[in-house]
Amino acid sequence: MAVMAEAGIKQYKQELTVRPKAFAGFRRIVAAHLRLWGHEEIVALAALCTTELLSNVSKHADSPVCVLTLQSKAHAVRVTVSDDSCVLPVVKEPDWISQSGRGMFIVSAMADAWGVELTASGKDVWVEIRLPASRGEVA
């Protein structure tokens, strides 16, 4: 676990082992840090997006071990989940009857931006949620 602040960016980073029964704890981690940083208004949205990204690790990565990084920037909060898989997430029209397959569709609809960056050991999947005071501004 690491908490740091440099150049106006507050950051929290932790290695996690993803298990569905642990998702409530992961949401509490996100909520606690966002509240500490004064971002109460986006806690629910950030927790939802984090759960969806972590769920993909559980379903698609070779290992349940990942790294969760939260960053508070001037105008947005970025949530990044890093795992060891090179398989890229796909946004597809969900089958609303199916029990799964809606995660990235939900993330793409709820977050202000999202993306994937391949790394030497897998990938980083990130979402950004603009802070309410900056929603009217162009990034």
Secondary structure as GFF3:
##gff-version 3
##sequence-region A 1 139
A	DSSP	beta_strand	2	6	.	.	.	ID=ss1
A	DSSP	beta_strand	9	17	.	.	.	ID=ss2
A	DSSP	three_ten_helix	20	22	.	.	.	ID=ss3
A	DSSP	alpha_helix	23	36	.	.	.	ID=ss4
A	DSSP	three_ten_helix	40	42	.	.	.	ID=ss5
A	DSSP	alpha_helix	43	60	.	.	.	ID=ss6
A	DSSP	beta_strand	65	72	.	.	.	ID=ss7
A	DSSP	beta_strand	76	83	.	.	.	ID=ss8
A	DSSP	alpha_helix	103	110	.	.	.	ID=ss9
A	DSSP	beta_strand	113	119	.	.	.	ID=ss10
A	DSSP	beta_strand	122	130	.	.	.	ID=ss11
A	DSSP	three_ten_helix	132	134	.	.	.	ID=ss12
###
